[in-house]
Amino acid sequence: MAIHASAAARTSLPALEISRMMHFTKKLDALIDLVEATTDALAATWDSTRVRSGGEDSEPTIQ
């Protein structure tokens, strides 16, 4: 069932709730950026460990 714009326009949230949602989405966006940066760093570390340990056939030990 599709929600039409007119139905969405009739639903109004209090300004405080909108403010809280904006704050929450900014925090969530920052968290997603942090997770993305962490995965990039982990992948780079993993790749450099594989190169030092002998190439593609050897897997680094996770400690």
TORDRENFI-626975 format. One line per field, with one value per atom (N, C-alpha, C, O): residue in three letters; chain; atom name; residue number from 1; x, y, z. Coordinates in nm, 3 decimals, always signed. Example, Ala and Ser with C-alpha at 12.3 -4.5 7.8 and 13.67 -1.06 7.14 Angstrom:
2
rest c(ALA; ALA; ALA; ALA; SER; SER; SER; SER) $
kette c(A; A; A; A; A; A; A; A) $
atom c(N; CA; C; O; N; CA; C; O) $
nr c(1; 1; 1; 1; 2; 2; 2; 2) $
c1 c(+1.319; +1.230; +1.320; +1.424; +1.285; +1.367; +1.290; +1.341) $
c2 c(-0.569; -0.450; -0.330; -0.332; -0.225; -0.106; +0.003; +0.114) $
c3 c(+0.780; +0.780; +0.780; +0.846; +0.708; +0.714; +0.787; +0.804) $
END
This chain:
63
rest c(MET; MET; MET; MET; ALA; ALA; ALA; ALA; ILE; ILE; ILE; ILE; HIS; HIS; HIS; HIS; ALA; ALA; ALA; ALA; SER; SER; SER; SER; ALA; ALA; ALA; ALA; ALA; ALA; ALA; ALA; ALA; ALA; ALA; ALA; ARG; ARG; ARG; ARG; THR; THR; THR; THR; SER; SER; SER; SER; LEU; LEU; LEU; LEU; PRO; PRO; PRO; PRO; ALA; ALA; ALA; ALA; LEU; LEU; LEU; LEU; GLU; GLU; GLU; GLU; ILE; ILE; ILE; ILE; SER; SER; SER; SER; ARG; ARG; ARG; ARG; MET; MET; MET; MET; MET; MET; MET; MET; HIS; HIS; HIS; HIS; PHE; PHE; PHE; PHE; THR; THR; THR; THR; LYS; LYS; LYS; LYS; LYS; LYS; LYS; LYS; LEU; LEU; LEU; LEU; ASP; ASP; ASP; ASP; ALA; ALA; ALA; ALA; LEU; LEU; LEU; LEU; ILE; ILE; ILE; ILE; ASP; ASP; ASP; ASP; LEU; LEU; LEU; LEU; VAL; VAL; VAL; VAL; GLU; GLU; GLU; GLU; ALA; ALA; ALA; ALA; THR; THR; THR; THR; THR; THR; THR; THR; ASP; ASP; ASP; ASP; ALA; ALA; ALA; ALA; LEU; LEU; LEU; LEU; ALA; ALA; ALA; ALA; ALA; ALA; ALA; ALA; THR; THR; THR; THR; TRP; TRP; TRP; TRP; ASP; ASP; ASP; ASP; SER; SER; SER; SER; THR; THR; THR; THR; ARG; ARG; ARG; ARG; VAL; VAL; VAL; VAL; ARG; ARG; ARG; ARG; SER; SER; SER; SER; GLY; GLY; GLY; GLY; GLY; GLY; GLY; GLY; GLU; GLU; GLU; GLU; ASP; ASP; ASP; ASP; SER; SER; SER; SER; GLU; GLU; GLU; GLU; PRO; PRO; PRO; PRO; THR; THR; THR; THR; ILE; ILE; ILE; ILE; GLN; GLN; GLN; GLN) $
kette c(A; A; A; A; A; A; A; A; A; A; A; A; A; A; A; A; A; A; A; A; A; A; A; A; A; A; A; A; A; A; A; A; A; A; A; A; A; A; A; A; A; A; A; A; A; A; A; A; A; A; A; A; A; A; A; A; A; A; A; A; A; A; A; A; A; A; A; A; A; A; A; A; A; A; A; A; A; A; A; A; A; A; A; A; A; A; A; A; A; A; A; A; A; A; A; A; A; A; A; A; A; A; A; A; A; A; A; A; A; A; A; A; A; A; A; A; A; A; A; A; A; A; A; A; A; A; A; A; A; A; A; A; A; A; A; A; A; A; A; A; A; A; A; A; A; A; A; A; A; A; A; A; A; A; A; A; A; A; A; A; A; A; A; A; A; A; A; A; A; A; A; A; A; A; A; A; A; A; A; A; A; A; A; A; A; A; A; A; A; A; A; A; A; A; A; A; A; A; A; A; A; A; A; A; A; A; A; A; A; A; A; A; A; A; A; A; A; A; A; A; A; A; A; A; A; A; A; A; A; A; A; A; A; A; A; A; A; A; A; A; A; A; A; A; A; A; A; A; A; A; A; A) $
atom c(N; CA; C; O; N; CA; C; O; N; CA; C; O; N; CA; C; O; N; CA; C; O; N; CA; C; O; N; CA; C; O; N; CA; C; O; N; CA; C; O; N; CA; C; O; N; CA; C; O; N; CA; C; O; N; CA; C; O; N; CA; C; O; N; CA; C; O; N; CA; C; O; N; CA; C; O; N; CA; C; O; N; CA; C; O; N; CA; C; O; N; CA; C; O; N; CA; C; O; N; CA; C; O; N; CA; C; O; N; CA; C; O; N; CA; C; O; N; CA; C; O; N; CA; C; O; N; CA; C; O; N; CA; C; O; N; CA; C; O; N; CA; C; O; N; CA; C; O; N; CA; C; O; N; CA; C; O; N; CA; C; O; N; CA; C; O; N; CA; C; O; N; CA; C; O; N; CA; C; O; N; CA; C; O; N; CA; C; O; N; CA; C; O; N; CA; C; O; N; CA; C; O; N; CA; C; O; N; CA; C; O; N; CA; C; O; N; CA; C; O; N; CA; C; O; N; CA; C; O; N; CA; C; O; N; CA; C; O; N; CA; C; O; N; CA; C; O; N; CA; C; O; N; CA; C; O; N; CA; C; O; N; CA; C; O; N; CA; C; O; N; CA; C; O; N; CA; C; O; N; CA; C; O) $
nr c(1; 1; 1; 1; 2; 2; 2; 2; 3; 3; 3; 3; 4; 4; 4; 4; 5; 5; 5; 5; 6; 6; 6; 6; 7; 7; 7; 7; 8; 8; 8; 8; 9; 9; 9; 9; 10; 10; 10; 10; 11; 11; 11; 11; 12; 12; 12; 12; 13; 13; 13; 13; 14; 14; 14; 14; 15; 15; 15; 15; 16; 16; 16; 16; 17; 17; 17; 17; 18; 18; 18; 18; 19; 19; 19; 19; 20; 20; 20; 20; 21; 21; 21; 21; 22; 22; 22; 22; 23; 23; 23; 23; 24; 24; 24; 24; 25; 25; 25; 25; 26; 26; 26; 26; 27; 27; 27; 27; 28; 28; 28; 28; 29; 29; 29; 29; 30; 30; 30; 30; 31; 31; 31; 31; 32; 32; 32; 32; 33; 33; 33; 33; 34; 34; 34; 34; 35; 35; 35; 35; 36; 36; 36; 36; 37; 37; 37; 37; 38; 38; 38; 38; 39; 39; 39; 39; 40; 40; 40; 40; 41; 41; 41; 41; 42; 42; 42; 42; 43; 43; 43; 43; 44; 44; 44; 44; 45; 45; 45; 45; 46; 46; 46; 46; 47; 47; 47; 47; 48; 48; 48; 48; 49; 49; 49; 49; 50; 50; 50; 50; 51; 51; 51; 51; 52; 52; 52; 52; 53; 53; 53; 53; 54; 54; 54; 54; 55; 55; 55; 55; 56; 56; 56; 56; 57; 57; 57; 57; 58; 58; 58; 58; 59; 59; 59; 59; 60; 60; 60; 60; 61; 61; 61; 61; 62; 62; 62; 62; 63; 63; 63; 63) $
c1 c(+0.084; +0.000; +0.089; +0.174; +0.070; +0.151; +0.097; -0.024; +0.188; +0.149; +0.162; +0.269; +0.055; +0.056; +0.108; +0.102; +0.159; +0.214; +0.111; +0.145; -0.013; -0.116; -0.135; -0.160; -0.124; -0.136; -0.017; -0.032; +0.101; +0.220; +0.214; +0.260; +0.157; +0.146; +0.051; +0.069; -0.049; -0.144; -0.084; -0.131; +0.020; +0.086; +0.187; +0.280; +0.170; +0.265; +0.325; +0.255; +0.455; +0.525; +0.555; +0.578; +0.557; +0.597; +0.741; +0.823; +0.771; +0.905; +1.013; +1.122; +0.984; +1.082; +1.115; +1.232; +1.016; +1.039; +1.121; +1.208; +1.094; +1.171; +1.317; +1.409; +1.336; +1.470; +1.544; +1.661; +1.475; +1.537; +1.573; +1.679; +1.485; +1.513; +1.633; +1.715; +1.644; +1.758; +1.887; +1.989; +1.883; +2.000; +2.037; +2.155; +1.937; +1.961; +2.022; +2.117; +1.970; +2.023; +2.166; +2.246; +2.199; +2.337; +2.430; +2.541; +2.387; +2.468; +2.485; +2.593; +2.377; +2.382; +2.473; +2.548; +2.467; +2.554; +2.701; +2.785; +2.730; +2.867; +2.913; +3.028; +2.823; +2.856; +2.884; +2.977; +2.805; +2.828; +2.962; +3.034; +2.996; +3.127; +3.240; +3.340; +3.224; +3.326; +3.342; +3.454; +3.232; +3.239; +3.305; +3.386; +3.271; +3.331; +3.483; +3.559; +3.526; +3.670; +3.740; +3.852; +3.675; +3.733; +3.749; +3.852; +3.650; +3.661; +3.768; +3.839; +3.781; +3.888; +4.026; +4.115; +4.042; +4.171; +4.200; +4.314; +4.099; +4.117; +4.154; +4.240; +4.090; +4.122; +4.264; +4.335; +4.307; +4.444; +4.545; +4.648; +4.517; +4.605; +4.612; +4.720; +4.498; +4.491; +4.574; +4.650; +4.557; +4.632; +4.782; +4.859; +4.824; +4.968; +5.025; +5.140; +4.946; +4.991; +5.006; +5.098; +4.916; +4.926; +5.050; +5.115; +5.084; +5.202; +5.328; +5.418; +5.336; +5.455; +5.466; +5.577; +5.353; +5.359; +5.378; +5.384; +5.387; +5.421; +5.322; +5.330; +5.232; +5.147; +5.006; +4.957; +4.942; +4.800; +4.766; +4.656; +4.857; +4.826; +4.831; +4.770; +4.900; +4.909; +4.817; +4.811; +4.747; +4.655; +4.721; +4.786; +4.705; +4.762; +4.686; +4.568; +4.756; +4.695; +4.623; +4.681; +4.499; +4.423; +4.448; +4.423; +4.496; +4.529; +4.437; +4.449) $
c2 c(-0.117; +0.000; +0.124; +0.140; +0.208; +0.328; +0.440; +0.455; +0.516; +0.632; +0.753; +0.780; +0.824; +0.942; +1.062; +1.066; +1.159; +1.279; +1.351; +1.409; +1.349; +1.419; +1.354; +1.423; +1.221; +1.152; +1.185; +1.202; +1.193; +1.227; +1.371; +1.401; +1.458; +1.599; +1.616; +1.707; +1.530; +1.541; +1.496; +1.537; +1.414; +1.368; +1.473; +1.505; +1.527; +1.629; +1.587; +1.541; +1.603; +1.573; +1.704; +1.807; +1.701; +1.820; +1.858; +1.772; +1.985; +2.035; +1.967; +1.941; +1.937; +1.871; +1.731; +1.691; +1.658; +1.524; +1.532; +1.448; +1.630; +1.647; +1.679; +1.627; +1.764; +1.799; +1.676; +1.656; +1.595; +1.472; +1.376; +1.312; +1.365; +1.276; +1.326; +1.246; +1.456; +1.512; +1.485; +1.448; +1.502; +1.474; +1.326; +1.291; +1.239; +1.095; +1.056; +0.977; +1.110; +1.073; +1.123; +1.057; +1.239; +1.288; +1.196; +1.166; +1.153; +1.061; +0.926; +0.868; +0.879; +0.752; +0.762; +0.669; +0.874; +0.896; +0.895; +0.838; +0.959; +0.960; +0.819; +0.782; +0.742; +0.604; +0.519; +0.438; +0.538; +0.464; +0.503; +0.417; +0.632; +0.676; +0.612; +0.571; +0.602; +0.540; +0.392; +0.342; +0.322; +0.180; +0.162; +0.071; +0.248; +0.240; +0.262; +0.190; +0.363; +0.390; +0.274; +0.238; +0.215; +0.102; -0.018; -0.085; -0.046; -0.160; -0.135; -0.228; -0.011; +0.020; -0.001; -0.059; +0.045; +0.028; -0.118; -0.163; -0.194; -0.336; -0.409; -0.497; -0.375; -0.438; -0.406; -0.493; -0.281; -0.244; -0.317; -0.362; -0.329; -0.402; -0.549; -0.608; -0.607; -0.747; -0.769; -0.865; -0.678; -0.691; -0.679; -0.755; -0.583; -0.567; -0.685; -0.722; -0.744; -0.861; -0.981; -1.060; -0.993; -1.103; -1.089; -1.189; -0.968; -0.945; -0.981; -1.046; -0.939; -0.967; -1.114; -1.163; -1.185; -1.324; -1.423; -1.543; -1.375; -1.468; -1.472; -1.563; -1.382; -1.376; -1.424; -1.435; -1.453; -1.484; -1.618; -1.634; -1.714; -1.848; -1.859; -1.950; -1.771; -1.779; -1.678; -1.563; -1.719; -1.633; -1.584; -1.663; -1.456; -1.407; -1.465; -1.497; -1.476; -1.527; -1.413; -1.306; -1.437; -1.339; -1.365; -1.475; -1.264; -1.282; -1.202; -1.205) $
c3 c(+0.000; +0.000; +0.000; +0.088; -0.095; -0.108; -0.020; -0.003; +0.036; +0.115; +0.025; -0.029; +0.010; -0.076; +0.001; +0.123; -0.072; -0.011; +0.074; +0.177; +0.032; +0.108; +0.246; +0.344; +0.251; +0.379; +0.468; +0.589; +0.410; +0.486; +0.535; +0.645; +0.457; +0.496; +0.614; +0.695; +0.623; +0.735; +0.867; +0.973; +0.861; +0.983; +1.024; +0.949; +1.142; +1.186; +1.319; +1.410; +1.329; +1.453; +1.524; +1.459; +1.654; +1.728; +1.695; +1.662; +1.704; +1.670; +1.753; +1.702; +1.879; +1.964; +1.911; +1.913; +1.864; +1.809; +1.681; +1.658; +1.600; +1.477; +1.512; +1.450; +1.610; +1.654; +1.706; +1.676; +1.784; +1.837; +1.724; +1.728; +1.626; +1.512; +1.433; +1.388; +1.414; +1.342; +1.419; +1.360; +1.550; +1.635; +1.626; +1.614; +1.633; +1.626; +1.492; +1.488; +1.383; +1.251; +1.233; +1.167; +1.290; +1.281; +1.359; +1.314; +1.477; +1.558; +1.487; +1.486; +1.427; +1.356; +1.234; +1.204; +1.165; +1.050; +1.092; +1.023; +1.204; +1.256; +1.294; +1.271; +1.351; +1.388; +1.264; +1.263; +1.161; +1.036; +0.975; +0.925; +0.979; +0.930; +1.009; +0.952; +1.140; +1.225; +1.192; +1.183; +1.173; +1.139; +1.002; +0.984; +0.908; +0.775; +0.782; +0.718; +0.858; +0.872; +0.941; +0.904; +1.040; +1.111; +1.020; +1.024; +0.938; +0.847; +0.741; +0.702; +0.695; +0.599; +0.662; +0.600; +0.785; +0.854; +0.881; +0.867; +0.920; +0.945; +0.817; +0.819; +0.707; +0.579; +0.537; +0.486; +0.556; +0.521; +0.608; +0.559; +0.736; +0.827; +0.789; +0.787; +0.758; +0.718; +0.591; +0.582; +0.492; +0.367; +0.389; +0.332; +0.471; +0.495; +0.573; +0.553; +0.660; +0.735; +0.642; +0.657; +0.546; +0.450; +0.364; +0.335; +0.325; +0.242; +0.320; +0.266; +0.446; +0.529; +0.565; +0.586; +0.572; +0.618; +0.503; +0.527; +0.382; +0.276; +0.160; +0.078; +0.151; +0.034; +0.054; +0.167; -0.056; -0.058; +0.007; +0.061; +0.003; +0.053; +0.204; +0.261; +0.271; +0.415; +0.479; +0.435; +0.580; +0.653; +0.781; +0.850; +0.815; +0.940; +1.060; +1.050; +1.171; +1.291; +1.364; +1.385; +1.401; +1.477; +1.625; +1.674; +1.695; +1.837; +1.922; +2.045) $
END
